[in-house]
Amino acid sequence: MSILITCMFAVLIITPISTVAIGMAIQLNGVFVDTAAIGVAVITIVLIIHSLKTDKSGVTIAVAMGSMKLMIPNPFCHPIILLLTLTTGITYSVPVALFYVIGISASTGFGLVGLVRYLASINAS
């Protein structure tokens, strides 16, 4: 299940849909919160690496700072991004489940809200 959540949030972050709203609506908790966060981090890494080769440096910096929504057309122009995202999401969701990293549903997003994830993990552990 953590693999499914990771891949779903990796794809959701590049759509106009809010990942925090989805996480709170389906009431994610425990390990699934951090697998969703890993999904967001995975697509960020994939988009940064892809952006280095195809876009100007300003776009790469914007994506690194948390503006993945700018990259909405890229997976449609270059579908290999989705394959890389799913493969990396599967790989990185396993350690989260094995080490049982937990958080709260408000920390499923990216950016400043994502900082809550670390504090919640410390309190819950």
Residue, then its C-alpha position, 0 to 999 in steps of 0.5 A: m500500500s505504501i508503494l501505491i501511496t508514494c506513486m499516487f502522490a508523486v503524480l498528484i504533485i505535478t497536477p493542480i490538485s493540492t496534495v495536502a488537501i488530498g492527504m487530509a481528505i483521505q485522512l492519511n496517518g502513520v506510515f502513509v503520511d511519510t510515504a506520501a511525502i517521499g512521493v513528493a520528494v521523488i518527483t522533485i528529484v526527477l524533475i530537477i534532474h530532467s530540468l537541468k538538461t532541458d530548461k534554463s537554470g531559473v526553472t531548475i532553481a524554482v523547482a528545487m525551491g518547491s514549484m513543481k506545479l510549473m512542470i505540469p506539461n513536462p510529463f506529457c511532453h516527455p512521458i519517460i518522466l512518469l516511468l522514472t517517477l514510478t520506479t523511484g517511488i517504488t524504490y524509496s517507499v520500501p525504507v519508509a515502511l521498513f523503518y516505520v517513519i510516521g507523521i500527521s496528515a497535514s504534512t503530506g505536502f511540500g514546502l513549509v508545511g512539509l517541515v511539520r512532518y519531521l516534528a510529528s515524527i519526533n513526537a510520535s516515535 
